[in-house]
Amino acid sequence: MMRLMKQLVLAVFLAAVPMYAAEPTTPAADAINALGIELLQTSGPPGANALLSPYSIQSALAMTYAGAEGETRSQMQRALHYPEDDAAVHRSFAALRMALEEVMRESAREVKRMQQYGATNDPIILTGANCLFGQTGYVFREPFLTLVRDDYGAPFEPLDFARNPAGATKHINDWVEDQTRQRIRDLIPEGALNDLTRLVLVNAIYLKAPWAEEFRASATKSQPFHLGANNLVNVPMMTAKRTLGFARRNGHVALNIPYRGGELHFLILLPDRVDGLADLEKALTARSLADCARLNPQEVILHLPKFKLEPPVMALGRELQKLGMKSAFDQPRGSANFDRIAPRRPDDYLYISEVFHKTFLNLDEKGTEAAAATAVAMFAASAVMEKPKPIEVRVDRPFLFAIQHRASGACLFLGHLRDPR
């Protein structure tokens, strides 16, 4: 009897391990998706294509949050959708960062295994990098530097903003360009940094992901796309018959196209109405977005436009202040409190001057290439069933899309396409 009891206890313990291991990414994923939805709705010109990386934005801001105190911390915690437990925030982002690194490692292992059978598949390339560029000689607190190094993999690099802000700007932009395979250039605009700059926190992410099954280039044909109710244009439309994650919901359909390995996918949320994109975005929540990570398989005949997006640099400071992050930007003056980053003195304290963000995405028959970078600049202030028939999905009207990590539901990229041209 005692032997049986030990076996039962062991079985329960082993069954609990995967749930415990997977849970820590949830706070980060929820925060990433929630902020991404809000910024998608408020940033960028109305009626235009939009693309941002909620993962990149949140990674840079989470590092900044690690240095916040008092009301500055409270406002950031609410605006960025973080739980009250600061340690849980940083553990969750660390767990998600490691999970994404494992996606690339597993893809490389799979390619190596397939080479034994003569296959020549390309692996997923997914790289993310964080870095802190701080003023030479400025006193930064060691616990802060240790936290961002350990949880975010962010080393500290000294630069002399005071004497050479232009040179420091070029150095940071070159670093971003290198991390994103030259896809993100000139993230920080000329003149944005000056002799009062004390710290720039940067995240860069690059993704090159081949489809699990490529679209045949010969099947790509010119087909109509609805820009509006009475406005049709012809665009190159890829066509394929696939088994894809699919769900029909209230007013729209959700569709997942897997990348090689199945841990990342391209999510499409297609409104039923040609003019239904705005209503779809208003109804979207972080949880409903995460739920799209696991859709039931369905045979689909898909028509999907090729497209390329490369929006200009976005300055997100105004939008973040509208979401409640006023104190971090020193509004009202003297209220910014980043004492965990550097000692606050009456005549010298840190505040966020601006948050710069830039993205790139190219989608074609082979897969998707995407990149993004975010910089937070801180200044010193004085059962058996009959097989169903394939469903035909024509992505021929404005739609919402995301590149999503299946296990966590976090959106690495999020946007909407109104015009594929």
Secondary structure, DSSP 4 states (H G I P E B T S, - for coil): -HHHHHHHHHHHHHHHHHHHHHTTHHHHHHHHHHHHHHHHHHSS-TTS-EEE-HHHHHHHHHHHHTT--HHHHHHHHHHTT--S-HHHHHHHHHHHHHHHHHHHHHHHHHHHHHHTTT--PPPPEEEEEEEEEEETT----HHHHHHHHHHH---EEEE-TTT-HHHHHHHHHHHHHHHTTT-S---SPTTS--TTEEEEEEEEEEEEEEBSSPPPGGG-EEEEEEEETTEEEEEEEEEEEEEEEEEEETTEEEEEEEBTTSSEEEEEEEESSTT-HHHHHHH--HHHHHHTTS--EEEEEEEEE-EEE-PPPEE-HHHHHHTT--GGGTSSTT----TTTS--BTTBEEEEEEEEEEEEEEE-SSEEEEEEEEEEEEEEE----PPPPPEEEE--S-EEEEEEETTT--EEEEEEES---
